[in-house]
Amino acid sequence: MAQGEEPVAWEGWRVVVAFPEHVDGSNAIQVREQLMAVFDRGAAVVIADLSATASCEHACVDVVARACQQAAVHRSELRLVATAPAVRRLLAAEGPDRLVPVYSSVEAGRRPAC
C-alpha cells in the first residue's frame, strides 16, 4: 500500500483491500480485521491486493486462509493479487493459491471470472 493510500476501496459491491509492504505478526491482525469487515458489510467480490507487498510471513497466509473461510460463509468471491516473487512463492508453498485465483495486477483481478 502506497503512503497515504486508503487500505480499503469500495467499487459497488466489489472491494479492493490493499495489504502493506510487509505482512508479519505485527500487522496481520489489522489486515485480517479489514478483510473481515468488508465481508461483514456485504462485499460480493473481495480483491486482496498484495501488489505492494514485498515480503510476508506465515501470518499473511493465515490472513488469506481466514479470508477464504469468510468468503465461503458469506458466499462472496475472494481474489488475490500478488506480484513479488517471494510472496508468490510463499502462497504456492502454503497452498492458498490452490484455493483462490491469484492475479498479476488489480486490473486483472477486477475482470469478471470466466
N, C-alpha and C positions, 0 to 999 in steps of 0.2 A: 504494500500500500504506500503510495507516494505521500510525502509530507503534506499535511493539510487536506488530504482527500478523505471523504467520508467512507467509513468501512462498509456501510450498507446503502445500496442504491436500488430503490423500487422502480420497476418499469411495468406498470399494471400489476398483474398477479405474478410477474417474474421478478426475481430479486438477485442482485449480484452482491455477494459478501466478500470483500477484499481482505485477504489474510495479510499479516505483517511480514516484514522482510525475513524475520527469523521466528519460528514457532518452536517453543520448548515448554518446559514445565512452568516457567514464569508467566506465560501469557496464554497458554492453551485453554484455561478455564474461561477467560474473557472471550476468546474466539468461539468456543463452544456455546456460550450463552448467547452470543449474537446470532449464531446459526439456529439455535433452538427457538429464539424469539421470532424469527421470520417464519418458521414452520407454524408456531402458535398463532401468528397473525394471518395465516391462510395462504401463504405463498404456494403457487402451483408448481413453479419451477425455481429451484434454488441453484445458482451457479456459485460454487465455492472457488473464488479466484485466487489461486496461488501463483499467478504470473509474476508477482513482485517478490515472492518468497524464494530466497536464495538457499536457505538451509532449514531443515526441520528435524526434529527428533521423533521418537516413538509417540510422544504426546500428541503430535499432529495427526498421526494415523488413528489414534484413539478418537480424536475430534471427528475425523471423517467417518469412522465406523459408527459413532453415535448419531451422526447426521444421516447416515444410511438407514438406521433404525427409525429415526423420526420421519424420514421421507416415507417409509413404508406405513407407519402408523397414520400419517396424515394424508396418505395417497397422493403424495407430491413426487416430483421428479428431482433428483439431485444430479448435478453435473459438476465435474472438476475441470479446472484449467490449471495446468502445470507446465512450466517451460524449463526450469532449471534441471539439468541432468541429475543432480543429487536428489532433488525432490522426486523426480520421476522414478529413479532407482529405488528409493525408499517405498514409494507407493506400489511398485511392482514386487518388491521383496516381501512386503507385509500383506499384500493382497487386495487393498481397496480398489485397485484398477480393474479387478475382475468383477467387482460389484456395481460400479458406476462408470459411465464413459468419462474418459479423460481427453480433453481438447487442448490444442496448442495455442489457442487465443480465446479471449472473451467473445469476440465476434463469432467464432466458430461455435462456441458453446451456446450462443443465442439462437442459432438456426434451429428450425423445427426438426425434431427427430424423424427419421425415415420410418 
